[in-house]
Amino acid sequence: MADKILVVEDEPVLQETLVYNLKHQGYEVDTANNGQAAIDKAKEINPDLILLDIMLPGLDGFDVCRILRKDMNVPILMLTARDDEIDRVVGLEVGADDYLTKPFSMRELIARVKALLRRVHSMQSLNTQEDATNIILQFNNLIIDETRHEVKIDDQPLDLKPKEYDLLLYLANHKGHVLSREKMLKDVWGWNYFGGSRTVDVHVRWLREKIEDNPADPVRIITIRSVGYRFEG
Ligand code: CA
């Protein structure tokens, strides 16, 4: 079954070019021209990936990304036209999975799309295996239920963003290992993500705020100076 891609782009020529090239690759493609239409369409068709332009009439791409992220886990590849937008995307304030700066080549776009979808599919097959085995990881009062994608401390569910959950699960599966930022970036973000080590540090900080008693003096996720991190449980 073909993957479904929602293209959110208000420039008609670029939208047409994107649609043409993605269809040529065998994807099923749907479009939206503005922010609200993008949200409605995404909820209606439940796409496998969203290409999201930032400068849109009405709600902009940042708004759309934030709103969709509340209840959809779909990968979002943002299209930016200005350098000053990159920080917000890379800082993951909005939770985009990747971005491309205009102008970009269709070859590059297709490569990014394929990489993101590959990552999603490998996660899905992992989840299916977990469903059958109902894996629960426990570290004192911290419990990770992989089947339910649920994390609890003292039986209280934590509100983790999808990437925070992925990172925690990754750390938990590598308890006691010293992990470099580069390795974490590659393994959790799936490939050579542009955000670099800052992405890892930002997520570790967010995670510490949720799972450490005292985030300023962490005992679960230890910083290994000039290398990366180690999860102690
Ligand atoms: Ca635009």
Residues whose N, C-alpha, C, O or C-beta is under 5 A from the ligand:
A	BS01	CA	D10 E11 D53 M55 L56
